[in-house]
Amino acid sequence: MKFEKLQRISNYFVNLFFLPLIFISLLGALGQIIGNFNGMRVKVYAVVVAIIALTFMLASSARGRKWGNKIIGKVKRHILRQRRVYLVILIVLTLLWQIWMVMMLSGTSAWDPVNITRGAMGHAEPKLYFSYNSNTLLLMYIERLVWLIIGQPGFQTLVLVLNFGNIILIDLALVLMVSVTRRWFNHRTVPFLIFFCWTLFMVTPWVALTYTDDWAFLLAACNLWLVSGLTYYQRTWQKYILAGGIGISLMFSYFMKPPLVIFYIAVLIVLFFQKGCQKWHRPTFQASLAVIIGLLCATAFYAGMQTYTHYQHVVTVDARLAHPATHFMAMGMTGNGAYNNADVEMDQSIKSPTKRQKANMNLIKQRLHAFGPVNYLKFLVQKQVNNTADGSFGWGADGIFLIVNHVTSARLKHTLPRVLFTDGGVVRLNSYEYRFYAQLLWSIVLLLLLLAGRQAGWKSQLFKYGIVGGMMFLLLFEGGRSRYLIQFLPMYFILAAVSAERVWRQVESWQKNHRQLEDVK
């Protein structure tokens, strides 16, 4: 009884934040659909309108509904009978599409990704970039290793190879998410997970841009897989291996994308509530040893990263110049909560870490005072929309986002990836066909998350705590665009899939009851 009561209290507590934040995100997402719809090309617009009109015509008549249900039933039965064949076809087509996108969309940019890649080749520009942005060092080291292995090619070739690597990162993340879903929920949830992940990320242009986002997507799935493994595998040596993996993954996540650590904080919160309703027992030797192994692996990774950074001569790294956390907090309190060059220039002009920290704290106090309580709340509501409402995850929103290779090629100009995701080979915020369909699907995901509020199981609560933690982080620090959500998407997709499966069951139950009533009549 105490266990169930504490579980309800925990769910009520997390829902106090989860439901309002998701509701704001959903309103913002729905508000963007019409703008993207109206921005589409005339021919595409006409086709979409015709499809919508035909769907409503069929749905509005009994004969149309009966015919539609009959067709859907036949297709469903055929796919289920030949599901392995269709799965192989889907995998092959997905890989071919991803390869085509990499070939057509790989290029250069004028923001962080190009700075990291040039740094990996030994041409860091600006020279102190990695001193100010030390959180990009791990990715630069990985890219340099790839560059050395493949024979130190030119920039275009390196970017192409790295983007092919993105295919592995993203697809492997889905495999791990499927494994987590099977362990913690049920096999009926898996198709919904695959659908959301496939449509909103796997077949989108993000595969053609190497940055910390794709790595964070994989690491988030990996963290979920490792933690779920602790409850799935029963042998002691397996738990020791998983504990070591968690230690390494924790530090890898911290150096690649620090907010990924929020998931482990969510794990601790859930454990706190779980253990609060149990009588305290001294930890077993095996549990203590597992914790020690995890801490040792984390410490070893951290020490290795710091030591390598100290002795490497590829790029200049002056730790005294690194932007403090307060810099990103101050930046998140101005404009739309996104990158602010004036704040960066102020930070870089102050060489003393102590004075820089003090200047940022003063800036935070000034901006809070200028807002006042009510206006700051309004600002946070709008920032929540900016952070989470865009289903394209900010494709084209950062500076000169992407200019594809061979941008002037008339032969490549009309290829489908460039037509859908670029404007004459340059990525801008006007890829309305892509943004429209992504916005529709993302709105469905957010609606399903809203419906997940009633799910009080500990595993569902873990996802809710993780999602809330990510949202709170982006509200307090630099955000302003939904690209930062990519690092949390595995939690969004899995929880939305769980919610979708439950909704599907309720619909099936309703249909069954409805048919029984008709038979009685």
N, C-alpha and C positions, 0 to 999 in steps of 0.2 A: 504493500500500500504506500509506504514511504517512497519507494522507488518510483512508482507511477506518478505520485504527487510532485516529486522533484523534477521528473521529466516534463510534466505539464508546465511547471514554473519556468523551467529553462526555455521551453518552446514559446511560452508567452513573452518572456523577456526578449528573445531574439526577434520575435515577430513585431515587437514595438518599433524596431528599426527597419526590419526587412520589408514589411508590407508597405509603409509609407514611401520608402525609397524606390521600391519596384513600381509602385503606383505612379509616382512622379515620372519615372523613366518611361513607363508605358504611355502616359499622356503625351510626353515629348516625342516618342516614336510615332504614335498615330498622327501627330500633327505634321510630320514630315512626309507622309505618304502622298498627299495630294500635290505638294510641290514637285516631288520627283515624278509623279504621274504626268503632270502637265508639261514637264521639261523634256519628255521623250520625243524622239523623232516622229514625224507625222505618220509614216507607214506603220511603225511599231505601235504608236498610239491607237491607230485605227484597228489593228489586229487585236490588241488587248481589249478595246471597247467591244469588239464583235464577240470575243470569247466570253466576256462578262455578261453581255446581253443574252447570248445563247444559253449560258448556264442558268440565268434567272428564268428564262422561258421554259426550260426543261424542268426546273425545280418548282415552278408555279403550277404545273398541271399534274394530275394524278398519273396520266399515261406516260408523261415524260419522266416522272420519278420512278415508275415501274420499269421503264425501258433502261434508265440510267443504272438502277440497282442491278438489273439483269446483266448488263454489260460489265459493270464493276465486279459482280460476283464471278462471272466467267473468267475475266482477266486475273482476278485474285487466285482462283483455283488453279489456273494454268501456271501462274508464277510459282505457287507453292509446290506444284508437282515437279517443276523444273528449276527449283530455286538455286541449286548448285550451278547449273549452267548459266542462269542469269547473274549469279554472284560473280562468276568468272568474267562474264562479259562486262559487268559494271566495273570490276577492278581494272581490266585491260583498257576500257574506254577512259576511265579516270586517269590512269597513268599517261595515256597518249595525250589527253587534254592538258595535263600538268606539264608535260614535256613541251608541248606546243606553246603554252603560255610562257614558259621559261625562255624558249627560243625567240619568241616575238616581243616580250616585254622587258627583258634584261637590258639594263642601261646604267646611266649615271644620274646623280642628283646633286643638290646643293645643301644637304643637311647631314646629319650624323652618319648614315651608312657609308657615304663616300669618304668621309674623314677616317672612319675605322679601316676601310679597305686599303686606302692609300697609306695609312700608318702601318698596316700589315706588310706592305711592300717596301717599307723603309722610307716613305715619302710623306711623313706626317705634316699636315698643313691645316690650320695654323700649328706652329711648333709646340706650343704649350697646351694643345687641345686635350691631351690625356692627363695633364696635370689638373686641369679644371674639371674634367669628366672622367674620373678614375673608375666609374662604374661601367665603362666601356672597354676596359683593359682585357678582361677575360675573352671577350669575343674577338678582339684584335689578336690575341695570342693564338686562338684557334684558327683564325683566318691566315695568320702567318705560317702556321704549321702546314695548312693545306697548300699554301703558295709554294713552300719549300718542297713538299712532297711531289707536286706536279711539275716541278722544274722551273720555278720562278717565271711564270708567263707574264704577259702584259695585263693591263687593267681589265679589258673587256673579257678576256679568256677566264681570268680569275673570278670575275663576277658571275659568269656563266656557270662555272663549276660549283661555286658556292650556292647558286640558286638551284642547281640540280640536287645539291645536298638538302635544300629546303624541302624537297619532295619527300625525302626519307624522314626528316624531322616531323613533318605534319602527319604523314601516313602512319608512322610509328606511334605518334601520340593517340591516334584513333584506336589502334590495336590495344594500347594500354588502357584506354578508357572503356573499351568493350570488356576487357578482362575485369576491371573494377566493377562495372555494372553487373556482370554475371555473378561475381562474388557476393556483392552486397544487396542486390535486388533480385531480378529474375530475367529469364531469357526474353520475355515479351517486351521488356524495356529496350532491348538492344536495337531493334529496327528504328525506333524513334531517335535514339542517340545517333545512329549512323546517318539518318536523314538530316538532322540538325547540323551535325558536324560537316557532312558532305556538302550541303547546299550553302552554308554560311561561311565556310572557311577552306575546305579542301579544294574546291573547284573555283575559288576566287583568285584574283591577281596577287594576293599576298604571298603566293608561292614564289613569285618572281622578284622579291625584295628581301635581301639578306640583312637582317637586323636582329636586335635582342628579342623582338616580339615573337618570332617563330621559335627561337630557342626557349623562350619563356613558356610558350604553348606546350612544348614537349616536356619541359621540366615540371610544369603544373600537373600534367598527366602522370609523369614518373613519380612525383611525390604522393599522389593519390594511390598509385599502384603499390608503392612500397608500404604505405601505412595500411592499406587493405590487406596486404600480404601477412601482416602481423596477426590478423584475425583469421586468416585463411589457412596458412601453413601451421602445422602443429609440432613438427620436430624441432628440438632445441637448436641444432646446428643451422637450420633454415632461418630461425629467428635471429641468430647471431649475424648471419650474412645480411639479412634485411636491416638490422640495426646499423651495421657498418655502411650499408647503402644509403640509409636515411642520413647518417652523418655527412657522407660525401655529397649527397644531393642537396642537403640543407645549405652547405657552404657554396656549392656550385650555383644554387639558386640565388644566394645572397650576393655573390659577385656578378652574376649575370643580370639579375633584376631583383633588387632588394625587397620589393613588396611581396614576392613569392613566399617569403617567410611568414606572412600573415596566415597561411594555411596551417602551419604548425602551431601558431598561437590559437587558432580555432580548435585544433586537436586538444590542446591543453585545457581550454575552456570546457569542452565536452567531457573530458576526463575528470575535471574538477566537480562537475555536477554529478557524473556517474558515481564517483567515489564518495561523494557527500552523503549518499544514502546507504553506504556499506560500512560495516564495522572495520576499523583500521587494523591492518595486519602488517607486520614487518615484511618488506619486499623479499622475495625468494632470492637465492644465490643466482639462479639463471636470469631473473629479471635485472638484478643489479649488474651482472656481467654484461648483459645486452646494452644497458645504458652506458657503461664504461666503454664498450667497443664503439658505440655510436659517437661518444664524445671524443675518443682518441682519433677516429677517422676524420671527424670534423676539424679537430685541432691540426691534424697532419695536413689536410687540404689547405686550411687557412695559412699555416706556416709556410707551406710550399709556395702558395701564391704570393705571399709577402716577400719571401726570399728571392723568388725569380724576378719579381718586379724591381727589387733593390739592385740586382746584379745585371739585368738585361740592359742593352745599349741600343735597342731598336728605336725606341721613342723616349722623349724626355718626360720624366714623371717626378714632379715636386709636390709631395704630399701637403706641404704648407699652403699650396694654392687651390686645393680641392674645395669645391662649393660645399658649404655646410648644409645640414638639413633645413636650417632656418631660412636659407636662401630660397629653397624650393617652396617652403611654406609661405614666404612673403610673395613670391611669384604667383602662387595660387590664389592670391587675394586681390588681384588687379585684372582689369579687362574682362576676358571671359574665363579667367583662371588658367590660361595656357602660358606658353613660353612668352617671356617679356624681355626683349633685348636691352631695354634700359636698366633693368635689374641686373642682367648679366654684366653689362659694362661697369656698373657701380661696384659689383663684387670683384671684378678683375682689376679694378683700379686700386683696391685696398690690399696691400701685400701682407699685412699682419693678420694671422688667423684670429687673434683675439679681437682686434678692431673690426674685422669683417663680421664676426659673430655678433658683436655689439651693434654694428650698423644695421644688420638684418633684423635683430630684435627690435630696434627702434622703428624700423620700417613696418614691422608687423603691428606694433602698438599704434603707430600713426594711422594705419589703414583700418584697424579695428575701431579706433576712435572716430574716424571719418565716416564709417558705415553707420554706427549705432546698432543696437540690437535688432530692430525690425528690418532695416535695410540689409544687414548682414545675412539675416535669415532668407530674405528674398534673393540675395546674391547666391546663397548656397542652393536654393531650389533651382535657379536657372543653371547653375554650374552642374548640378546633378543631371539635368537634361543634356548639357553639353558633353558630359562625361560618358553618358550611357545610352543615349537615344538613337545614335546613328548606326544603322545596321550594316553599313559598309566598313565600320570601324575606322573611320577617318581616312579612307583611301583618297589621297590627293590633298590632304589638309595641311601638310607640313612643308612650308617654303616651296622651292622648286622641287617638287616631290620626286619626279622621275622623268627622265628623257631617254627614250629607248635607243638602243644601238641602231645605226643605219636609219635615222629618223627621216631622212629625205627620200628614202627608197619608195618609188611609186609602186613597185611590185608588192612590197610588204604592207603598204598603207591600208589596203582594204582587207587584210586578213582579219578573221573574226576577233581574236584577242585584242588587236589594236582598235578595231571599231567599237568594241564593247567597253574597253577600259581606258582608252586614251583619247585625246583630242589632237589628231594629226601627229601622234607619236609622243605627245607631251601629256602627262597625267595631270588633270585638273579636277575641280569639283563638279564637273558637268557630265559625268558618266551616268546619265539618268536612268537608262534601261537597267543597268546593274544595280544602281541604288534603289530603284523602285522595287525590284523583286526581293532584294536583301532587306529592305525596310518592312515589307509585308511579313517575311518569315521571322525577322527579329521581333516584330510586334507580337507574333504568335508565341515566341519563346518567352517574352516578358509576361504575357497573359497567363501562360502555364505556370510561370514562377509565382505569380500572384495567387494562383489557385493552390500552390504548394504550401501556403501558410498553414493549412490544416494538418499537414504531415508532421507528426510529432516524434517519429522514430529518431533515435540518436544519430543514425547515419544521415538522415535528411537534415537534422539540425546542424550537423557538422558542415554540410554544404551551405546552409543558410548563414552560419557564423562566418564562414570564409567569404561569402559574397558580400555580407555587410561590412566585414573588415576591409575588403578591397574598395568598396564604395566610400567608406569613411576616410580611408587613406587618400583617395583621389579628391575628396572634398577639401581636405586639409592641406594637401600639397599640390604641386603642379599637375594640372589635368587639362580640362578644356576641350578634349576630343576623345572619342571612344576608342582610339587606337590603344590606349592604356588598358582597355578591358581584355585585350587578347590574352594577357597573362592569367586571367581568371576564367576564360571561356570554358575549360573542361568542367569546372564546377557548375557553370550556367547550363551547359548542354546536358550533363547527367541529371541534374535536378529537374530540368524541364522535361527530359525524357521520362523520368519516374512519374511526374505529374501527368504527362500525356497518356501513359499506359493506364493510369487510374481513371482518367476521364474516358478513355476508350472502353474500359471494362464497364463503367457506368452506362455508357451509350448502348453497349451490347445487351446489358441487363434490361435497359428500358425497351429496346427493340424486341427482346424475347417476351417480356411482359405484355407488350402491345400486341404481338402476334397471338399470344394466348387469349387475350381479351377478344380479339377478332374471331378466333375459332369458336369461342363460347357463344358469340352472337350468331 
